[in-house]
């Protein structure tokens, strides 16, 4: 049985370390979104290749979240988490010194792998340390740190890009990663490995990762024959994975979690749909504000900071509510707000009032703030301690796949309306059309997500 940290200082240190780790990744993602046009200019990247700078991180992360979650359950969550932070620090520094688009994308892939080793496992560590009656509050504070990163990312990313260049974003990320490594070595005591001694299912891990990569990459090029072939191969690989896992004594993923646990199933599905419908919003708005409206990176960052600031306020409140009220109900209300915000952005034009955009961002911030903490609490409270790493990896995988699909939809729309060309003034009308169509699709997905989250009726483990 894993060692558990005591109450008081031990829990506070754990919360600090996990909060810092989940702050860094979204900070970097949000900051990079603001810096994308500057990167495109330096490396002469077209719209689709530019999308890959953001997307490759998500692809790598999604492919490895569940396998690393299982490795953490077996070998220790602290150990895998620490290795992940070291890899993140190294890959961030390499991104900063990249001298080509190919190198930048390659090291972004490494960042994605490191994210699979840290972000998902951070939630599992929290769940291991905090009792059920305090879990929602702890997860809510952790989510607040995530949204604080999203809040600071656009503004600081804009300032850094404009004053010091886009590379400074990755230098800052590397420094923050090093700080977390030092804190883990100094202050994170104990270890958590309830599945210690069990074998790691290498075949299952490879099948899972391969299926995720094939489906997600294929989706981004779905307008081509290659894209269709890759998606079909990915689905076949996923079916083989599902057939293989029940036959293994120690599977990388216990498929019974999906067969016999309604709260786990529907809450994860809601996570997937929420991030699929909402993640690309920041990416699209960043490009819209800089291309269509002509704002500087710094100004665009200052505008888009509205939603994560609101998220930071509402996430802890929602976390506390989910300790008292059934989490699925709180999360469903959040999805209603998100759907309304996405509908508002359908009406973006080349002269939309700035107040309208800010109002839409605020509504979106309320929705995501109300959704994320209760949804995660519902998932983590529905499984036994033995599966906390896998459960955390699963919900993080749903987030990453949702983000990737969201970006895939955008990249598909770019391919249809813009092609491989750079986004120059002659393509601004086509770009705006792709943005409007994208928000129509995302609003419909978000509406469906409301009912899926409501379907998670079973309370599950507490």
N, C-alpha and C positions, 0 to 999 in steps of 0.2 A: 504494500500500500504506500502511496506517495506521501512524502512529508508535507505537512501543511504549515504555513506560516501562522504565527500567532496573531492575535488581534492588535489593534492600535497601530504602532509605527510600521510594522511589517506590511500591513495592508495599504497604508498610505504610500510607502515606498513603491510597492507593486503598482498601485494606481498611477503614480507619477511616471514610472518607467513605461508602462503600457500606453499611457496617454501621450507621452512624447513620441513613442514609436508610431502611433496612428495619426499623429499630427504631421509628421515629416512627409509621408507619402502623398496625402492629398494636397499638402502645401506645394510640393513639387509638381504634381499633375496640374493644379490650377495655375501655377506660375508659368509652366511650359505652354499651356493653352494660350496665354497672353503673348508669349514670345514667338509663337509659331510663324506669324508673318515675317518677323525679322530673320528667323532661321531659313525660311523659304527664299528670302532675298539673297542671303549669303551663299546658300548651296544650290540656288536655282531649282527649287523643288516645285513640281506641279501640285494641283489640289489633292490628288489621290495619294501621292508619295508623302505629302505633308500630313495627311491623315494617319499614315503609318507611324509617324513619330509618336503620336499619341496612342495609337492602337496596339503597337507591338508590346508595350508594357503590359497591357491588359491581357493579351493573348498568352504571354509567358506565365503571368500570374495565375490565370485561370487553369492552365494545364497542370500546374504543380500544387495547387492548394490542398486538394484531398490527399495525395500521396505524402506531402510533408506533414499534414495534420496527423496521419497515421504513424509516421516515423516519430513524431513528437509524443504520441501516446505510448509508444514502445520504448524509446530511448531517452525521453525527457523533454518537456516543453521548453524549459529554460535553455537547454543545450542547443536545440534547433533554432530557437529564437535568437540566441547569441550569434550563431554562425550566420544567420540571415542578416543581422545588423552589420556584421563585418563585410559581407558580400555587398550590401547596399552602399556602404561607405566607399568601397573600392570602385564599384561600377559607376557611382555618381561622379567620382573624380575623373574616371575615364571618359564619361560623357562630356565633361567640361573641357577636356583637351582634344576632343575629336576634331579632325580636320576634313571630314567628308560626311555626306548624308549616310553612306553605308556604315561607317564606323559608329556614328551617333545612334543609328537604329540598332546596331548589334549590341552596344552597351546598354541601350534601353531595354533590350531583351533580358540582359543580366539583371537589371534593376527589377524587372517583373518577377524573375525567379526569386530574388531576395524578398520581394513583397509577399510571395507565397509562404515564405519561411517566417514572416514576422506578423503581418497584419491579422491573419486568421488565428494564429497561435496566441497572440496577445489577448484576444477575447477568451480563449480557452484557459489561459492562466488566471484571468480575472474570475472566471466562473469557478475555478478550482479553489480560489482563495476566499471569495465572498460567499456567505450563506445565502440561501434562497430569498430570505426576507430583505436582504440588502442588495441583491444582484441587479435588480432593475436600476437602482440609484447609481451603482458603480458603472454599469453599462451606459447609462445616460451620460455620466460625466466623461466616459471614454468617447462616446459619440460627440460630445461637445468639443473635445479636443480635435476630433476629426474635422468638425465644421469650422473650428478656429483656424485650422490649417487651410481649409478652403477659403476662409474669410481673408486671411493674410496673403494667400497665394496670388490672387489677381492683382491686388494693389502693389505689394512688394515686388511681384514679378514684373509689373509694368515699370516701376521705379528702377529696379535693377537693370532691366533690359534697356531702358532709355539712357540711364546714366553710366552703367558699367558693362553693358552687353549681356546677351543671353547666357553666356557661359558662367556668369556669376551665380545664376540660379543653382547650377549643379555643384559649384564650389561650396555654397551655403548648405546645400543638402548633405554633402559629404561631411562637413564640419558637424552638423547636427547629429548625423549618424554616429560619428566618433564619440560624441558626448554620451549618447545612449549606451554604446558599448562599454564605456568607462563606468556608467551608473549600474549596468547589469553586473559587471565584475565586482563592483564595490557593495551594492546594496540589495541585490535580489538573492535572498537566501532560500535554501530548500530546493526541491525538485519535485516534479509531478509527472509520473509515468505509470498510470494505473494498468496499462497493458504490457508492462515490462516482462520480458521473457518470451512473448509471443513472436512468431516469425512474421517477417514483412513479405507481403504478397507482391513480388516483383513483376510477375506476369500481369496481374491485375492493374498495377500502377502504370505499366507501359501502355496497356490497352486503354485505360482511362485517359491518360495524357494525350495519346495519339488521336483518340476519338474527338477530344476537345479541340485540338489543333486543326484537324481536318475539317470539322464542321465550321469552326469559327473563321478560319482562313477562307474556306470555300464560300462562306456567306458574303465575305467582303468583295469577292469577284464573281458573284452569282450571275451576273449578266453575261458571263462567258461559259463555254462548254466545260472548261477546266473547273470552274466554280461548282457547277452541277455535279461533276464527277467526284470532286473532293467531298462535297456534302454527303453524297450517297455512300462513299467509302467510310466517312466518319460515322454515319448512322449504323452501318454494318458493324463497324468496330465497337460501337457502343452496345449493340445487341449482343455481340460476343462477350463483352465485359459483363453484362447483366447475367448471361448464362453461366459464366465462369465463376463469379463470386460466391454463389451458394455452395459450390463444390469444394471450396477452400476452407480449411480449418480456421485460419486466421486471415480473413479477407481484408483488403485495403479499405473496403467500404462495405459495411453490413447493409445489404439491400433490404433487410427486414425493417430498417428504420423508415423506409418508404412504403413498405407493404402494410405495416400495422400501426402507424403513428400519424393520424390525420393532422394534428397540429404541426408536426415536423414537415409533412408533405406540402400542405397548403401555404404555410408561412414561407417556406423556401420558394415555392412558385410565385408568391406575391413579391418576394425579394427580387427574383429574376425579372418579372414584368415591370416593377417599379424602376429598376435601374436601366432596363431596356428603353423605357419610355422617357426617362428624364436625364440620363447622363450626358447625352450629346448636346443638351441645351446650352451648357456653358461654352462648349466648343463653338457652336453655331453663333451664339451671341457675341463671343469674342471676335470672330471673323466679321460678323455683321457690323459691329460698332466701329471696327477699324477700316474695313473695305467700303461698305455701303455708306456709312455715316462720316468717315474720315477722321475719327478720333485717334489720338496718340495711344500707344500701349498703356501709358500711365493713366490716362483718363478712362480708357476702356476698363482697366483693372479696377479703378475706383467705382465705376458704375456697377460692375458685376459682383462687387463685394457685398452688395445688399443681401442677397439670398443666404450666403453662408453665415453672415452676422446674425440674421434672424434664426437660422438653424441652431447656432450656438446657444441662443437664448432658450429655444423651445426643447432641445434634446434632453437636458437634465429634467425639465418639468415632465416631459413625456415618460422618461424612465421611472420617475417616482410614481406617476399615475399607473404605470403598468405593474407596480407592486401591489396596487390596491384594486384596480379595475382589470378585467380580462384584457390581456395585451392586444388581441386581435381587433377589439373594438376601437381602441385608441389608434392603432395602425391604420384601420380602415378610414377613420376620419381624416388622417393625414393624406391618404390617397385621394380623397375627395378634393382637398385643397390643391394637390399637385395637378389633378386633372383640369381644374379651373384655370390654373396658371398656364398650362400648355395650350388650352383653348384661346387664351388671351394672345399668346404669341403667334397664333395662326394669322393674326391681322397685322403683323409687322409690314411696314412699307418703307420707302426710302425717305419718308419724312415723319415717321411716327413720333409722337411727343415723348420726350425723355421721361416725363412723369408717368406715362403709361407703362413704359418699360420697367421703371423702378417699382411700380405697383405690382406688376406681374412677377418680378423677382422676389418681392416680399411675400406674396401669396405662396410662391413655390417654396420659399424658405420655411414658412409655417408648416406646409405639407410634409416636407422631408424631415423636419425636426420632430413632428408628431409620429411619423412612420418608423423611422430607423430603430430607435431604442426599444420600443415595445415589440417590434417584429423580431429583433435579435433575441430579446428576452424570451419570447415565445418558443423560438427554436432551441435555445440553450437549456431551457427548463423542461424540455420534452424528452431528454435522453439521460441515460445513466452516466456516471462519472467516467466510466471506461471508454465512452465514445465522445467525450467532450472535444478532443482534438479533431476528430473526424467531423463532428457536428459543426464546429467552428470553421473548419476547412470547407465544409459543404455550403454554409451560408455565404462565406466569402467567395466561393466559386460561383454561386448564383449571382452575387454582385458583379463579379468580374465578367462572367458570360453575358449578363445583362448589359454591362457597359460596352462590351465588345460588340454585341449585336446592335446596340444603339449606334455605335460608330460605324458598324457595317451598313446600317440603313443609310446613314449620311453619305458614306463613301459610294454606295450604289447610286444614290441620287446625284452626287457629283459626277459620277461616270456618265449618267444618262443626260444631265443638263449641261455639264461643262466639258466632260471628257478629260483628257490628260493635260489640258492647258493650265497655265498659271492663271490665278484669279486677277486679271487685269480689268481696267474700266469697261472695256467692251463686253466682258462677261458678267458685269455686275447684275444686270437684269436676270440672267439665267441663274446666277448664284442666289438671288433673292427668291426666285421661284422654288429652287430646291429647298431653301430654308422653310418656306411656307408649307410645302408638301410634307416636309419632315415633321413639322409640328402637328399637322393633321393626323399623321400616322401615330405619333407619340401620344396624342390626346386620346385616341381610340384605345390604344393599349392600356393606358392608365385607367380608363373607365372599366375595362375588363378586370384589371387588377383589384379593384374595390371589392368585387364579388368573390374573387378567389381568396382574398384575405379574410373575408367574413366567413368563408367555408371552414376555416381552421377552428372548428368548434371544440375539439377535445382539448382539455386543459393540459394534459400530459404530466410529465414529472415536475415537481416543485421542490 
